[in-house]
Amino acid sequence: MITAIVFVQVDNDRIPEVAEQIAGLDHISEVYSVTGDIDLIAMVRVGDYEEISQVITDKLTRIPGVLSTDTHLAFRAYSEHDLEATFSL
């Protein structure tokens, strides 16, 4: 499973409706409204790299109100359990 974290810049007046539309796309597992320089973070989970392009370029960026995206691919996932073991003394 490939995970992409997509930072999404959105027209401020449309954040809630854009978030709902993104959340409704196939392969989007979560959408977060966040503080800072970006408006939304979308978690994309796909089986192969070709699907990333289909989800982000062909669908997500075409939603009215999406101004720009910045995509980051995850190399490794750490569960909460793994982190507790790593940092426990």
N, C-alpha and C positions, 0 to 999 in steps of 0.2 A: 504494500500500500504506500503510495506517494502522498505526502502532505505538503500543501502549499499554503502559506500564510499571505493573504492579500490585503495590503493597506489600500483603502479606497477613499479618495477625496470626492465629496458630494456637494452639490448645490445645497447650501444650508437650509433653505426652505423646504427641501424634499427628503431630508435624512430619514424620517420614519418610513415613508412609502418606499424609498429605494432599498432600505434595509429589509423590508418585508419581501420585496421582489427578489432580492439576492437570496434570501433565506429559502425561497421557493424553488430555486434552481437545483437540478440534479447535481449531486456530488458536493453540495455545500452542507457541511455538518453544523456550523455555527456562524452567527454574525453578531458582532459586538459593536455597540456604540461606545466610543472611547474619548478620553480627553487628549489634548495635545495637538500636534500638527496635522493629524489625520482625523477623519470622521468615523470610519467604520473599519473593522477588521473582519475578514471573512476567512474561514477555514475550509480549504478545498481538499477532499480526499478522493484520489483516483487510483486506478490500477496501472496506468502507464502514462508516460510523458505526453503523448499525443492528446490525451484527454484534458490535460491542463490547458492547452491552447483552445480546445473546444469550449471548455467552461468559461475561461477568463476572456479570451479574445473574441470568440464568437457570440457569447451570451452576456456575461457580466458587464463588459464595457459598453454594450449597446443599450443598456437600460437608461432611459432618459433621466438625467440628473447626475449620472456618474461623470465626473470631470477628469479623473485620472486614477491609475492604479500603480502599485509598486509590489511586485511579487517576490516572495522569499521561499525557497524550497528547504524543507527540514531534512537534515542529515540523519538525526537520531532522536528518538523520543525517550524521555526519562519519566517514569511514573513517579507519583508521589512516594510510593513505597521505596523505590530505588534511591530517591533523594534523601529520605529519612535515614536509610542505612549508610549512605555516603557521609552524611554530616553528623551522625550520632557519635558521641565520645564514649 
